[in-house]
């Protein structure tokens, strides 16, 4: 790869993309600005953390101005090989002898850009640096480093720093919190170790596919410590054997003409023992997990897993689900006869599905320590947090979080429930899906988590 920089001239005479071919000779006097970052970027070596950013914008700002001159802005893709090869540099050519020019440098994920391609300020590392005055001859070489921890916190030219010369070696991918960290302790029966690391959670209001209006979280980077998570949603048999209390019992009515007919719990062994338990409150779900020395999973833990530890749209990737992906779209029977029936079940209405019988070709996450099943579908899962709107005191105050949890407040009226259920539509299965959980019903179940601790 050639290390020819892209160049931005104040007169907009030429703009050449990084690693491209220069069609117009550079001016004799210019500034060569190298860009480096500690963030993980696309196309890293095997085993490196997933990318948090993938795009760079460099804008040349005239003295005293916050908007660029005509043609004085350029975007290009950021990759690990580009930075590792010291190829991310920009030739800047403000007028010779004129002081006060600045470079506005923005690193951002394309996923959260606006319809016009502009970066979302809350997901952007945004640094403005003062440029030296260009002399008639010669090239002044500077490096600006974009730190992942600066996301959503613009750094002004008054405080931003550059270093002279090009970087000796790139920092790309070295941000410590993003590194995958395995569990140091052994899992208990039925648990899987989820390695720690960093990922985006949340999404913009222009999500594709369109999502129901469920006050989903805003885009945030979360850093999670390793933890253990149940491989399966808690079954009726496990809930009963573990001393679970209070779940509404199945009525035994086969016509399913009442909501209560869809409850799965029975006080003695029965046909629904291997189905996930449902029709229980947040407090009942939490009491069961706590009795096992665990707790409900947090919102951040749930979405981290549902995004395949890398912020994916669905647990299996970005494409919409088909009926073999998991247990969803199984309404259209009994009290739900008027609902959309996208995925037939046999016999009709056999949902929530037994955890040893439903198709799970894609609704699973395979990790080194085992596989986690039924993340997107089957039952919606209660989470530990107290419900809060995206702009509230938990999610609205920062842009980067370590092991976040809102509350929990035991007496809160609303707690988040995450994921899709057996009767959900396909656009209700993304990792960002979020519901206000208030009462027990046929869609809500649970899964327990616990920290990697003795």
Phi and psi in degrees as a GROMACS rama.xvg file:
@    title "Ramachandran Plot"
@    xaxis  label "Phi"
@    yaxis  label "Psi"
@TYPE xy
-69.5372  143.967  UNK-2
-99.1967  36.8611  UNK-3
-77.2308  123.852  UNK-4
-77.8044  161.493  UNK-5
-76.941  154.626  UNK-6
-130.424  137.971  UNK-7
-122.946  116.614  UNK-8
-102.834  143.941  UNK-9
-59.6538  -32.5378  UNK-10
-85.4023  3.49348  UNK-11
58.7611  31.6548  UNK-12
-70.5591  -31.799  UNK-13
-159.155  148.287  UNK-14
-141.31  117.506  UNK-15
-121.398  128.867  UNK-16
-66.7352  152.195  UNK-17
-56.5617  140.452  UNK-18
65.9423  11.0545  UNK-19
-94.1029  -170.953  UNK-20
-97.8101  131.608  UNK-21
-81.7935  120.862  UNK-22
-98.0851  -16.2952  UNK-23
-124.889  130.636  UNK-24
-60.9997  144.361  UNK-25
-70.5904  155.501  UNK-26
-68.3039  161.739  UNK-27
-65.9448  -35.8068  UNK-28
-109.54  127.357  UNK-29
-163.344  172.022  UNK-30
-113.509  129.108  UNK-31
-103.802  109.071  UNK-32
-103.531  114.384  UNK-33
-87.2363  145.178  UNK-34
-118.234  130.974  UNK-35
-133.064  161.595  UNK-36
-154.824  155.421  UNK-37
-92.6419  -1.33911  UNK-38
-73.2856  147.686  UNK-39
-70.3528  135.213  UNK-40
-122.813  169.404  UNK-41
-61.0486  157.705  UNK-42
66.4878  32.8684  UNK-43
-75.3078  164.497  UNK-44
-61.5968  158.916  UNK-45
-53.8885  137.977  UNK-46
89.6025  -6.75214  UNK-47
-82.8942  158.105  UNK-48
-62.1111  153.175  UNK-49
-65.8596  154.971  UNK-50
-66.556  143.068  UNK-51
-106.012  -24.1771  UNK-52
-137.936  156.37  UNK-53
-146.593  5.91382  UNK-54
-142.95  146.44  UNK-55
-129.905  137.485  UNK-56
-124.77  129.762  UNK-57
-121.361  127.882  UNK-58
-127.361  133.515  UNK-59
-93.9588  123.424  UNK-60
-110.527  129.11  UNK-61
-67.4597  162.032  UNK-62
-54.8779  128.9  UNK-63
72.8492  8.31246  UNK-64
-112.401  149.222  UNK-65
-107.837  -3.22601  UNK-66
-115.417  148.205  UNK-67
-75.7413  159.89  UNK-68
-70.6331  168.082  UNK-69
-62.672  121.731  UNK-70
77.4965  11.569  UNK-71
-97.5005  36.0607  UNK-72
-142.378  142.791  UNK-73
-147.469  136.564  UNK-74
-105.915  148.914  UNK-75
-154.006  159.787  UNK-76
-71.9734  140.135  UNK-77
-103.585  130.336  UNK-78
-136.004  159.627  UNK-79
-60.754  -46.9013  UNK-80
-60.2417  -35.2877  UNK-81
-61.6679  -48.6895  UNK-82
-73.088  -40.1408  UNK-83
-61.0164  -30.8996  UNK-84
-88.8852  10.8239  UNK-85
55.7825  40.0426  UNK-86
-101.209  -2.16466  UNK-87
-91.1759  85.8426  UNK-88
-137.622  153.635  UNK-89
-130.242  128.296  UNK-90
-87.2071  119.057  UNK-91
-111.366  132.003  UNK-92
-130.499  69.7754  UNK-93
-69.5061  167.15  UNK-94
-57.2335  138.444  UNK-95
-61.0029  133.257  UNK-96
80.1619  -1.36021  UNK-97
-98.3965  118.213  UNK-98
-84.9363  163.315  UNK-99
96.6609  0.946711  UNK-100
-74.1108  149.325  UNK-101
-133.629  157.398  UNK-102
-115.035  126.066  UNK-103
-100.684  113.693  UNK-104
-114.318  124.676  UNK-105
-128.953  127.269  UNK-106
-113.208  129.49  UNK-107
-154.336  160.189  UNK-108
-87.1133  129.889  UNK-109
-58.1759  -30.3866  UNK-110
-52.1845  -32.9445  UNK-111
-109.155  14.9458  UNK-112
-73.3589  160.515  UNK-113
-74.9055  176.45  UNK-114
-62.5013  -23.9826  UNK-115
-91.8613  2.33253  UNK-116
88.3312  6.73218  UNK-117
-80.3222  145.016  UNK-118
-64.285  146.928  UNK-119
-80.6041  119.604  UNK-120
-55.3931  -31.1298  UNK-121
-77.3389  -13.1716  UNK-122
-117.349  17.7926  UNK-123
-115.086  136.57  UNK-124
-87.4259  114.515  UNK-125
-124.123  111.385  UNK-126
-130.147  130.298  UNK-127
-110.783  127.1  UNK-128
-119.498  142.153  UNK-129
-76.871  137.446  UNK-130
-102.557  145.587  UNK-131
-69.408  159.908  UNK-132
-70.7996  131.465  UNK-133
-75.2365  134.615  UNK-134
-96.0262  162.267  UNK-135
-60.478  -31.1431  UNK-136
-130.109  151.914  UNK-137
93.9802  161.672  UNK-138
-116.993  127.318  UNK-139
-97.8217  124.65  UNK-140
-106.353  127.14  UNK-141
-132.723  157.234  UNK-142
-127.668  132.757  UNK-143
-115.257  132.852  UNK-144
-108.409  128.15  UNK-145
-100.311  113.012  UNK-146
-88.8277  133.446  UNK-147
-55.6059  -38.4717  UNK-148
-66.2087  -10.1053  UNK-149
-86.8992  3.63445  UNK-150
-56.1502  133.68  UNK-151
73.173  7.63691  UNK-152
-127.771  86.5999  UNK-153
-55.0136  136.806  UNK-154
-107.286  121.015  UNK-155
-81.7942  166.04  UNK-156
-63.8637  -21.6645  UNK-157
-69.6585  -26.6144  UNK-158
-117.29  -17.137  UNK-159
-67.726  148.518  UNK-160
-126.607  141.793  UNK-161
-117.317  162.291  UNK-162
-117.325  149.028  UNK-163
-74.931  142.493  UNK-164
87.3662  170.238  UNK-165
-84.0019  158.073  UNK-166
-65.547  140.653  UNK-167
-72.3672  -40.4712  UNK-168
-148.369  141.342  UNK-169
-73.8973  151.277  UNK-170
-91.6713  0.808884  UNK-171
-51.3027  129.779  UNK-172
80.967  7.02344  UNK-173
-95.1214  0.0653502  UNK-174
-60.9511  115.846  UNK-175
-55.8386  -47.0679  UNK-176
-61.4568  -18.4447  UNK-177
-82.7067  -12.7614  UNK-178
-69.6191  139.077  UNK-179
-68.2942  129.931  UNK-180
-125.951  118.103  UNK-181
-81.0881  171.307  UNK-182
-75.5198  144.682  UNK-183
-95.4032  -14.9324  UNK-184
-110.165  165.735  UNK-185
-84.7188  143.054  UNK-186
-71.7891  155.525  UNK-187
-83.8224  170.394  UNK-188
-57.2406  132.606  UNK-189
84.9112  0.454405  UNK-190
-104.787  158.165  UNK-191
-130.539  137.609  UNK-192
-76.0999  125.37  UNK-193
-100.651  113.732  UNK-194
-65.716  148.187  UNK-195
-74.4803  165.26  UNK-196
163.087  -164.655  UNK-197
-123.937  147.732  UNK-198
-160.807  160.086  UNK-199
-80.4555  140.872  UNK-200
-120.877  166.096  UNK-201
79.0848  177.817  UNK-202
-159.147  168.344  UNK-203
-79.0968  171.508  UNK-204
-76.6231  -2.83604  UNK-205
-107.877  37.1387  UNK-206
-60.0616  147.499  UNK-207
-130.513  117.897  UNK-208
-71.3116  157.448  UNK-209
-57.4965  139.914  UNK-210
-111.9  153.759  UNK-211
-58.7179  154.234  UNK-212
-77.4438  92.7836  UNK-213
-122.373  26.35  UNK-214
50.8565  47.8341  UNK-215
-62.2745  158.396  UNK-216
-65.8136  149.149  UNK-217
-73.7828  159.727  UNK-218
-61.7724  126.835  UNK-219
-145.065  148.04  UNK-220
-87.8369  126.399  UNK-221
-114.631  138.891  UNK-222
-110.948  123.498  UNK-223
-119.31  138.152  UNK-224
-74.97  156.445  UNK-225
-60.881  146.328  UNK-226
-150.239  165.001  UNK-227
-102.593  141.421  UNK-228
-136.108  142.298  UNK-229
-58.4286  134.711  UNK-230
-67.6182  -31.2415  UNK-231
-121.782  152.02  UNK-232
-61.1877  147.405  UNK-233
-64.1245  125.323  UNK-234
-85.9265  166.665  UNK-235
-57.8006  -45.9105  UNK-236
-62.2667  -44.4253  UNK-237
-64.7233  -40.621  UNK-238
-63.3374  -44.6541  UNK-239
-67.4272  -46.1606  UNK-240
-68.6817  -27.0004  UNK-241
-86.3364  7.36762  UNK-242
82.8979  16.4802  UNK-243
-60.4472  143.76  UNK-244
-129.296  145.652  UNK-245
95.2946  -10.4675  UNK-246
-63.3689  140.413  UNK-247
-67.9659  133.776  UNK-248
-81.8737  151.065  UNK-249
-62.2193  142.121  UNK-250
-81.2325  -21.5941  UNK-251
82.419  2.69042  UNK-252
-80.9708  122.518  UNK-253
-77.6152  -21.5905  UNK-254
-71.6364  -16.6623  UNK-255
54.4661  39.3248  UNK-256
-88.234  -3.80595  UNK-257
-125.974  151.762  UNK-258
-56.4246  -39.6434  UNK-259
-66.2509  -19.861  UNK-260
-65.8938  -18.7122  UNK-261
-92.9949  -0.73785  UNK-262
-69.9716  148.898  UNK-263
-108.58  -17.9264  UNK-264
-70.5618  144.635  UNK-265
-140.786  139.549  UNK-266
-69.4305  -15.8141  UNK-267
-130.439  160.154  UNK-268
-52.4044  138.735  UNK-269
-156.683  -168.125  UNK-270
-69.1213  -21.2872  UNK-271
-99.0928  13.6271  UNK-272
-57.1031  -33.9414  UNK-273
-95.1021  5.67484  UNK-274
-87.4795  155.787  UNK-275
-66.6675  139.674  UNK-276
-70.3446  143.011  UNK-277
-139.095  -166.868  UNK-278
55.3747  45.6832  UNK-279
-135.161  153.602  UNK-280
-79.8035  168.007  UNK-281
-59.2511  -42.9929  UNK-282
-64.7869  -39.0731  UNK-283
-67.6296  -40.1002  UNK-284
-64.288  -44.0434  UNK-285
-66.9339  -39.8852  UNK-286
-60.5055  -38.1425  UNK-287
-62.777  -47.2042  UNK-288
-64.697  -42.4152  UNK-289
-64.4377  -33.3493  UNK-290
-65.4702  -20.1193  UNK-291
-93.9282  5.90608  UNK-292
76.1559  25.2707  UNK-293
-131.446  -159.452  UNK-294
-159.113  174.242  UNK-295
-66.3462  151.202  UNK-296
-68.8849  147.803  UNK-297
-78.8685  164.523  UNK-298
-57.0752  -44.078  UNK-299
-65.127  -41.6179  UNK-300
-62.4939  -44.3474  UNK-301
-61.0788  -48.1981  UNK-302
-70.0586  -32.3227  UNK-303
-59.2588  -46.3697  UNK-304
-69.2757  -45.0009  UNK-305
-64.8661  -23.7043  UNK-306
-93.8659  17.6325  UNK-307
59.1719  31.8149  UNK-308
65.8162  12.9701  UNK-309
-143.134  18.6393  UNK-310
72.2483  26.6251  UNK-311
-66.8608  155.887  UNK-312
-63.0087  -48.1433  UNK-313
-122.231  167.738  UNK-314
-59.7237  -29.3757  UNK-315
-97.3481  -6.0294  UNK-316
141.607  -139.349  UNK-317
-111.531  -13.9924  UNK-318
-82.5126  152.452  UNK-319
-63.9674  152.894  UNK-320
-74.4981  150.397  UNK-321
-105.683  176.891  UNK-322
-70.9645  -17.1821  UNK-323
-84.9603  -6.45413  UNK-324
-66.0681  -34.7566  UNK-325
174.195  -159.214  UNK-326
-99.15  100.492  UNK-327
-156.045  165.831  UNK-328
64.1947  28.5504  UNK-329
-103.779  31.9034  UNK-330
-85.4088  -164.98  UNK-331
92.8541  21.217  UNK-332
-145.782  145.382  UNK-333
59.7569  -131.737  UNK-334
-64.0408  -17.0265  UNK-335
-103.463  23.5974  UNK-336
-60.4381  -29.089  UNK-337
-84.6595  -5.78041  UNK-338
-80.3191  160.776  UNK-339
-61.7379  134.513  UNK-340
-115.696  76.6181  UNK-341
-76.0484  -33.9246  UNK-342
-128.245  104.432  UNK-343
-59.5017  147.587  UNK-344
-122.186  154.033  UNK-345
-130.437  120.952  UNK-346
-68.3395  165.383  UNK-347
-52.2254  133.44  UNK-348
80.3898  15.3655  UNK-349
-80.5317  70.1871  UNK-350
-152.89  149.612  UNK-351
-55.9081  151.214  UNK-352
-87.737  144.553  UNK-353
-57.4736  141.936  UNK-354
-75.7545  -0.577792  UNK-355
-115.615  11.874  UNK-356
-132.695  -21.1965  UNK-357
-83.7787  154.232  UNK-358
-69.6369  133.028  UNK-359
-137.155  46.6829  UNK-360
-62.5907  -25.9445  UNK-361
-132.231  -22.0806  UNK-362
-82.9913  67.8032  UNK-363
-159.013  158.155  UNK-364
-126.914  114.799  UNK-365
-91.9719  118.584  UNK-366
-118.444  170.559  UNK-367
-58.6268  -34.145  UNK-368
-92.9762  0.376843  UNK-369
148.34  -172.35  UNK-370
-120.758  136.683  UNK-371
-104.232  129.422  UNK-372
-113.046  160.729  UNK-373
54.0867  57.4109  UNK-374
-91.4356  -45.8687  UNK-375
-81.1359  -30.7243  UNK-376
-130.63  -162.905  UNK-377
75.7693  -78.6402  UNK-378
-130.457  148.772  UNK-379
-70.4595  144.078  UNK-380
-112.351  130.2  UNK-381
-61.6086  142.053  UNK-382
-118.387  164.634  UNK-383
-69.9579  -30.906  UNK-384
-63.9878  163.217  UNK-385
-89.4288  140.225  UNK-386
-62.0294  136.555  UNK-387
-146.8  144.855  UNK-388
-70.0391  158.038  UNK-389
-57.5206  -29.3561  UNK-390
-99.1453  18.391  UNK-391
-81.6401  -168.258  UNK-392
-69.6866  -21.366  UNK-393
-86.4252  -59.9754  UNK-394
-91.9599  -9.7359  UNK-395
-97.4094  -0.907259  UNK-396
-101.123  -22.3811  UNK-397
-136.166  172.486  UNK-398
-118.482  -7.58686  UNK-399
-141.412  130.608  UNK-400
-130.614  145.612  UNK-401
-110.196  117.565  UNK-402
45.611  56.0122  UNK-403
-73.4734  147.092  UNK-404
-155.134  132.846  UNK-405
-90.523  118.104  UNK-406
82.2801  -130.191  UNK-407
-84.5859  148.08  UNK-408
-103.603  116.319  UNK-409
-59.2509  -35.7565  UNK-410
-96.6261  11.8943  UNK-411
-64.5084  142.635  UNK-412
-77.2057  -23.9396  UNK-413
-131.329  133.756  UNK-414
-129.163  146.505  UNK-415
-68.674  140.003  UNK-416
-121.617  136.377  UNK-417
-121.395  145.726  UNK-418
102.134  -169.368  UNK-419
-110.826  172.491  UNK-420
-130.549  177.778  UNK-421
-59.6254  -25.3221  UNK-422
-106.398  10.4764  UNK-423
-73.186  156.746  UNK-424
-80.7438  164.699  UNK-425
-61.835  -31.4687  UNK-426
-80.6497  3.86963  UNK-427
-103.361  11.5222  UNK-428
-102.556  -5.92464  UNK-429
-61.9017  159.615  UNK-430
-62.4045  -24.4429  UNK-431
-85.0535  -3.80955  UNK-432
-63.1639  139.544  UNK-433
-149.324  136.319  UNK-434
-127.205  153.358  UNK-435
-85.9496  105.975  UNK-436
-87.3131  123.234  UNK-437
-124.092  -42.621  UNK-438
-130.788  158.665  UNK-439
-69.23  142.171  UNK-440
-154.086  -175.824  UNK-441
-72.0781  -11.5247  UNK-442
-98.451  -18.3753  UNK-443
-101.489  131.436  UNK-444
-133.999  -149.85  UNK-445
-157.398  165.885  UNK-446
-148.718  141.14  UNK-447
-101.567  149.903  UNK-448
-135.188  158.315  UNK-449
-152.758  151.391  UNK-450
-68.8477  160.351  UNK-451
-78.1412  83.5287  UNK-452
-143.937  155.593  UNK-453
